[in-house]
Amino acid sequence: MTMSHTLKPLPGGLRPFARLDHPREVIRQFTPNWFAATMGTGILSLLLPQLPLAGPLLTPIGEALWFFNIGLFSLFSLLYAARWVMFRHEAGRVFGHNTVSMFFGTIPMGLATIINGCLAFGIARFGEAIIPVAHALWWVDVAMSLACGVVIPYLMFTRQEHSLDQMTAVWLLPVVAAEVTGASGGLLAPHLADGQFVVLATSYILWAYSVPVAFAILSILVLRMALHKLPHESMAASAWLALGPIGTGALGMLVLGGEAPAVLDARGLGEIGGAAAGIGAIAGLTLWGFGLWWVALAALITLRYWRAGVSFNLGWWGYTFPIGVYTASTFKLAAVFDAPFFWLAGTLLTIVLATMWLVVGSKTLEGAWTGKLFACPSLPAKG
């Protein structure tokens, strides 16, 4: 007597990709949006060791998250490359989509957190040999950031359909990538035996390539919200995206200003280096203050959305990276000005970030398991 008649199919919740017609839909429906998860995971890994007192205890957790993030980024890169190989025509639709195309900027920003992790964790784990790897990856990141910052806006102007009432803060994503790479270059420069000046100069250029454009978009975004109120609930997390260029802009000025004196002094430009340090400190403090206004505004907007009820989507990762880079700038201000207030503020922000990462990460894992989150908006809807 066989037992086959007693076997039952697994419940939908236990069977992977139950919401998909076929497992290959994971590849067909894969979008750049997923790389936002590597941004949020990467920035949390870098912040944990910076916590006062608890930092040394949390460093192993940060390093584990860095390794995990490398795995995530590699997996997402393989899936997205496979989509271009297997579904090339459908993959190409992304360039005409006015929202999904913006998320190309998440790819270089996610890679930047891994590069920074090479310096924060990799040197202690693998030695100085990892520095050339980080240096090479950084130049790849530079190329991707520069491309995202100009190609996506060009497509906005020539191919895509946009209107002011439909605008959201996702417009910032392709533009902000360059300043994230610039801040990363400031961290990399002191570890280089040669090429410090080139990396520092390039990083300043990347900051200027990004921040003025981002602030122009922020101005339009404020006008859009005043005229047309808040975006649809599916874009609830986008309220925090504006904090990204503000926090990264502050961090970039602080990091680059901190490294400028040594690098420029070696080239006989000590006076300029000293001025850069002063400008960096004041600019970082000023931008942090602007960010504080946006934190308060975004918090109020988020409370309004959550009271009304919002459903989860990958856009929720927008709660993590902007808070993370603002927190990183807070810790940098604490070090520059030796101010206990900023250490406390950074600690509280890190707790908020870690909580959001756990919430968003668990919901992402659930949605990925069922297949619910694999839905590309640039593909035609099923009839």
C-alpha positions as CSV (number, residue, x, y, z in Angstrom):
1,M,0.0,0.0,0.0
2,T,1.5,3.3,-1.1
3,M,1.4,6.5,0.9
4,S,1.0,8.8,-2.2
5,H,-2.7,9.4,-1.5
6,T,-1.9,10.9,1.9
7,L,0.6,13.5,0.5
8,K,-0.8,17.0,0.1
9,P,0.7,20.0,-1.8
10,L,2.5,22.5,0.4
11,P,0.4,25.5,1.4
12,G,1.0,28.6,-0.8
13,G,2.7,30.4,2.0
14,L,5.4,27.6,2.3
15,R,6.0,27.1,-1.4
16,P,8.5,29.5,-3.0
17,F,7.3,31.8,-5.7
18,A,3.7,30.7,-5.3
19,R,2.4,34.0,-6.7
20,L,4.3,33.5,-9.9
21,D,3.3,31.6,-13.0
22,H,6.8,30.1,-13.3
23,P,10.1,30.5,-11.4
24,R,11.7,32.1,-14.4
25,E,9.4,35.1,-13.8
26,V,11.8,36.0,-11.0
27,I,14.3,36.9,-13.8
28,R,11.7,38.3,-16.2
29,Q,10.2,40.6,-13.6
30,F,13.5,41.6,-11.9
31,T,14.1,45.4,-11.8
32,P,16.9,47.7,-10.5
33,N,14.6,48.6,-7.5
34,W,16.0,45.6,-5.7
35,F,19.4,47.2,-5.4
36,A,17.9,49.7,-2.9
37,A,18.1,46.8,-0.4
38,T,21.9,46.7,-0.8
39,M,22.0,50.5,-0.1
40,G,20.1,50.1,3.2
41,T,22.0,47.0,4.3
42,G,25.3,48.5,3.4
43,I,24.8,51.8,5.2
44,L,23.7,50.0,8.4
45,S,26.8,47.8,8.3
46,L,29.0,50.9,8.2
47,L,27.2,52.7,11.0
48,L,27.2,49.9,13.6
49,P,31.0,50.2,14.4
50,Q,30.6,54.0,14.8
51,L,28.3,53.8,17.8
52,P,29.9,55.2,20.9
53,L,30.8,52.6,23.5
54,A,29.0,49.8,21.7
55,G,30.9,50.2,18.4
56,P,33.6,47.5,19.1
57,L,31.0,45.0,20.1
58,L,28.9,45.7,17.0
59,T,31.8,45.6,14.6
60,P,31.4,41.8,13.9
61,I,27.8,42.3,13.2
62,G,28.6,45.1,10.8
63,E,31.2,43.0,9.1
64,A,28.7,40.1,8.8
65,L,26.2,42.5,7.2
66,W,29.0,43.7,4.8
67,F,29.6,40.1,3.6
68,F,25.8,39.5,3.4
69,N,25.5,42.7,1.3
70,I,28.3,41.5,-1.1
71,G,26.2,38.4,-1.6
72,L,23.0,40.4,-2.2
73,F,24.7,42.7,-4.7
74,S,26.2,39.7,-6.5
75,L,22.9,37.9,-6.7
76,F,21.0,40.9,-7.9
77,S,23.6,41.6,-10.5
78,L,23.4,38.1,-11.8
79,L,19.6,38.2,-11.9
80,Y,19.5,41.5,-13.7
81,A,22.2,40.4,-16.2
82,A,20.2,37.3,-16.8
83,R,17.1,39.3,-17.6
84,W,19.0,41.3,-20.3
85,V,20.2,38.0,-21.8
86,M,16.9,36.1,-21.6
87,F,14.4,38.9,-22.0
88,R,16.3,41.6,-23.8
89,H,13.4,43.3,-25.5
90,E,11.3,43.5,-22.3
91,A,14.3,44.6,-20.3
92,G,14.8,47.5,-22.6
93,R,11.4,48.9,-21.7
94,V,12.9,50.2,-18.5
95,F,14.4,53.2,-20.3
96,G,11.0,54.5,-21.2
97,H,9.4,54.0,-17.8
98,N,9.3,57.2,-15.8
99,T,9.7,55.5,-12.4
100,V,11.6,52.2,-12.7
101,S,14.4,53.9,-14.8
102,M,15.2,56.2,-11.8
103,F,16.3,53.2,-9.8
104,F,19.4,52.6,-12.0
105,G,21.0,55.1,-9.5
106,T,20.6,52.5,-6.7
107,I,23.2,50.2,-8.4
108,P,26.3,52.5,-8.0
109,M,25.0,53.7,-4.6
110,G,24.8,50.1,-3.4
111,L,28.3,49.3,-4.8
112,A,29.6,52.4,-2.9
113,T,28.6,50.9,0.4
114,I,30.5,47.7,-0.4
115,I,33.6,49.8,-1.4
116,N,33.4,51.6,1.9
117,G,33.1,48.3,3.7
118,C,36.4,47.2,2.0
119,L,38.0,50.0,4.0
120,A,36.0,49.6,7.2
121,F,36.2,45.8,7.5
122,G,38.3,44.5,4.6
123,I,41.6,45.9,5.6
124,A,41.4,44.3,9.0
125,R,40.2,41.0,7.5
126,F,42.3,40.7,4.4
127,G,45.1,43.3,4.8
128,E,46.3,46.1,2.5
129,A,45.8,43.9,-0.6
130,I,42.1,44.8,-0.6
131,I,42.9,48.5,-1.2
132,P,43.6,48.1,-5.0
133,V,40.4,46.2,-5.3
134,A,38.5,49.0,-3.6
135,H,40.3,51.5,-5.8
136,A,39.4,49.7,-9.0
137,L,35.8,49.2,-7.9
138,W,35.6,52.9,-7.1
139,W,36.5,53.9,-10.6
140,V,33.8,51.6,-11.9
141,D,31.4,53.3,-9.5
142,V,32.5,56.7,-10.8
143,A,31.7,55.7,-14.4
144,M,28.2,54.3,-13.4
145,S,27.4,57.4,-11.4
146,L,28.4,59.8,-14.1
147,A,26.3,57.8,-16.6
148,C,23.2,57.6,-14.4
149,G,23.4,61.3,-13.6
150,V,23.2,62.4,-17.2
151,V,21.6,59.5,-19.2
152,I,18.5,59.2,-17.1
153,P,17.7,62.9,-17.1
154,Y,18.3,62.9,-20.9
155,L,15.7,60.2,-21.2
156,M,13.4,62.2,-19.0
157,F,13.7,65.1,-21.4
158,T,13.4,63.2,-24.7
159,R,11.6,59.9,-24.2
160,Q,9.6,59.6,-21.0
161,E,6.3,61.2,-20.1
162,H,6.3,63.3,-16.9
163,S,4.1,65.8,-15.3
164,L,4.5,68.0,-12.2
165,D,1.5,66.4,-10.4
166,Q,3.0,63.0,-10.8
167,M,6.5,64.0,-9.7
168,T,8.0,62.2,-6.7
169,A,11.4,62.3,-4.9
170,V,12.6,59.2,-7.0
171,W,13.7,61.8,-9.5
172,L,16.7,62.3,-7.2
173,L,18.0,58.7,-7.4
174,P,20.0,58.8,-10.6
175,V,21.4,62.3,-9.7
176,V,22.4,61.5,-6.1
177,A,24.6,58.5,-7.1
178,A,27.5,60.8,-8.0
179,E,27.7,62.5,-4.6
180,V,27.6,59.1,-2.9
181,T,30.5,58.0,-4.9
182,G,32.3,61.3,-4.2
183,A,31.9,60.8,-0.4
184,S,33.3,57.3,-0.9
185,G,36.3,58.7,-2.7
186,G,37.0,60.9,0.3
187,L,37.2,57.8,2.5
188,L,39.4,56.0,0.0
189,A,41.9,58.7,-0.7
190,P,44.0,58.5,2.5
191,H,44.5,54.8,1.9
192,L,46.2,55.2,-1.5
193,A,49.9,55.5,-1.9
194,D,49.6,57.1,-5.3
195,G,46.7,59.0,-6.9
196,Q,45.4,60.6,-3.8
197,F,45.0,64.0,-5.4
198,V,43.3,62.6,-8.5
199,V,40.8,60.7,-6.3
200,L,40.2,63.8,-4.1
201,A,39.8,66.1,-7.1
202,T,37.4,63.7,-8.8
203,S,35.4,63.4,-5.6
204,Y,34.9,67.1,-5.4
205,I,33.8,67.1,-9.0
206,L,31.3,64.3,-8.3
207,W,29.9,66.3,-5.4
208,A,29.4,69.4,-7.7
209,Y,28.1,67.1,-10.5
210,S,25.3,66.0,-8.2
211,V,24.4,68.3,-5.3
212,P,23.3,71.5,-7.2
213,V,21.1,69.4,-9.5
214,A,19.6,67.5,-6.5
215,F,18.8,70.7,-4.8
216,A,17.1,72.1,-7.9
217,I,15.0,68.9,-7.9
218,L,14.2,69.5,-4.2
219,S,12.9,73.0,-5.0
220,I,10.6,71.6,-7.6
221,L,9.5,68.8,-5.2
222,V,8.5,71.4,-2.6
223,L,6.5,73.3,-5.2
224,R,4.9,70.0,-6.4
225,M,3.7,69.1,-2.9
226,A,2.4,72.5,-2.2
227,L,0.3,72.5,-5.4
228,H,-0.7,68.9,-5.6
229,K,-0.3,67.6,-2.1
230,L,1.3,64.2,-1.2
231,P,1.9,61.4,-3.7
232,H,0.0,58.2,-3.8
233,E,0.4,55.9,-0.8
234,S,2.5,53.5,-2.8
235,M,5.2,56.2,-2.8
236,A,4.9,56.9,1.0
237,A,8.6,56.1,1.6
238,S,9.7,58.6,-1.0
239,A,9.2,61.4,1.6
240,W,12.6,60.3,3.0
241,L,14.5,60.2,-0.3
242,A,15.1,63.9,-0.2
243,L,17.1,63.4,3.0
244,G,19.6,61.4,0.9
245,P,21.3,64.3,-1.1
246,I,21.2,66.5,2.0
247,G,22.9,63.9,4.2
248,T,25.3,62.7,1.6
249,G,26.1,66.3,0.7
250,A,27.0,67.1,4.3
251,L,29.0,63.9,4.6
252,G,30.9,64.6,1.4
253,M,31.9,68.1,2.5
254,L,33.0,66.8,5.9
255,V,35.0,63.8,4.6
256,L,36.6,65.6,1.7
257,G,37.4,68.7,3.8
258,G,39.0,66.4,6.4
259,E,41.3,64.8,3.9
260,A,42.1,67.9,1.8
261,P,44.8,69.4,4.0
262,A,47.1,66.4,3.9
263,V,46.6,65.7,0.2
264,L,46.9,69.3,-0.9
265,D,49.8,70.1,1.4
266,A,51.8,67.4,-0.3
267,R,51.4,69.4,-3.5
268,G,52.3,72.7,-2.0
269,L,48.7,73.8,-1.6
270,G,48.5,73.8,2.2
271,E,46.5,77.1,2.4
272,I,43.8,75.7,0.1
273,G,43.7,72.5,2.1
274,G,43.1,74.4,5.3
275,A,40.4,76.5,3.7
276,A,38.8,73.3,2.3
277,A,38.7,71.8,5.8
278,G,37.0,74.9,7.2
279,I,34.5,75.1,4.4
280,G,33.8,71.4,4.8
281,A,33.0,71.7,8.5
282,I,30.7,74.7,8.1
283,A,29.0,73.3,5.0
284,G,28.5,70.0,6.7
285,L,27.0,71.6,9.8
286,T,24.7,73.9,7.7
287,L,23.4,71.0,5.5
288,W,22.8,68.9,8.6
289,G,20.6,71.7,9.8
290,F,18.6,71.6,6.5
291,G,18.4,67.9,6.9
292,L,16.9,68.3,10.4
293,W,14.0,70.3,8.9
294,W,13.4,67.5,6.3
295,V,13.5,64.8,9.0
296,A,10.8,66.6,10.9
297,L,8.7,67.1,7.8
298,A,9.2,63.5,6.6
299,A,8.2,62.1,10.0
300,L,5.0,64.1,9.9
301,I,4.2,62.9,6.4
302,T,5.0,59.3,7.3
303,L,2.6,59.4,10.3
304,R,-0.1,60.7,8.0
305,Y,0.5,57.9,5.5
306,W,0.6,55.1,8.2
307,R,-2.5,56.3,9.9
308,A,-4.3,55.9,6.6
309,G,-2.7,52.5,6.1
310,V,-0.1,51.7,3.5
311,S,0.8,48.3,1.9
312,F,4.4,47.2,1.6
313,N,6.4,47.5,-1.6
314,L,10.1,47.7,-2.4
315,G,9.9,51.4,-2.1
316,W,10.0,51.0,1.6
317,W,13.8,50.6,1.4
318,G,13.6,54.4,0.9
319,Y,13.2,54.6,4.6
320,T,16.7,53.2,5.2
321,F,19.6,54.7,3.1
322,P,18.6,58.4,3.5
323,I,18.4,58.0,7.3
324,G,21.7,56.1,7.1
325,V,23.7,58.8,5.3
326,Y,22.2,61.5,7.5
327,T,23.3,59.5,10.5
328,A,26.8,59.1,9.0
329,S,27.1,62.8,8.6
330,T,25.9,63.2,12.2
331,F,28.7,60.9,13.5
332,K,31.2,62.8,11.4
333,L,30.0,66.1,12.9
334,A,30.5,64.6,16.3
335,A,34.1,63.7,15.5
336,V,34.9,67.1,13.9
337,F,33.4,69.2,16.6
338,D,33.8,66.8,19.5
339,A,30.1,67.4,20.4
340,P,28.3,64.9,22.6
341,F,25.0,66.1,21.1
342,F,25.8,64.7,17.7
343,W,27.0,61.4,19.3
344,L,23.7,61.0,21.0
345,A,21.7,62.1,17.9
346,G,23.7,59.6,15.8
347,T,23.0,56.8,18.2
348,L,19.3,57.4,18.3
349,L,19.2,57.6,14.4
350,T,21.1,54.3,14.2
351,I,18.5,52.6,16.4
352,V,15.8,54.0,14.2
353,L,17.6,52.8,11.1
354,A,18.3,49.3,12.5
355,T,14.6,48.9,13.4
356,M,13.5,50.0,10.0
357,W,16.0,47.6,8.4
358,L,14.6,44.7,10.4
359,V,11.0,45.6,9.5
360,V,11.6,46.2,5.8
361,G,14.0,43.3,5.5
362,S,11.6,40.8,6.9
363,K,8.8,42.0,4.7
364,T,11.1,41.9,1.7
365,L,12.1,38.3,2.5
366,E,8.4,37.3,2.8
367,G,7.5,39.1,-0.5
368,A,10.5,37.5,-2.3
369,W,9.6,34.0,-1.1
370,T,6.0,34.2,-2.3
371,G,7.0,36.0,-5.5
372,K,4.7,39.0,-4.8
373,L,7.5,41.5,-5.1
374,F,8.6,40.3,-8.5
375,A,6.4,42.6,-10.6
376,C,8.0,44.9,-13.2
377,P,5.8,48.0,-13.8
378,S,7.4,48.5,-17.2
379,L,5.8,45.2,-18.5
380,P,2.3,45.2,-19.9
381,A,-0.4,44.2,-17.3
382,K,-2.0,40.8,-17.8
383,G,-5.4,40.8,-19.4
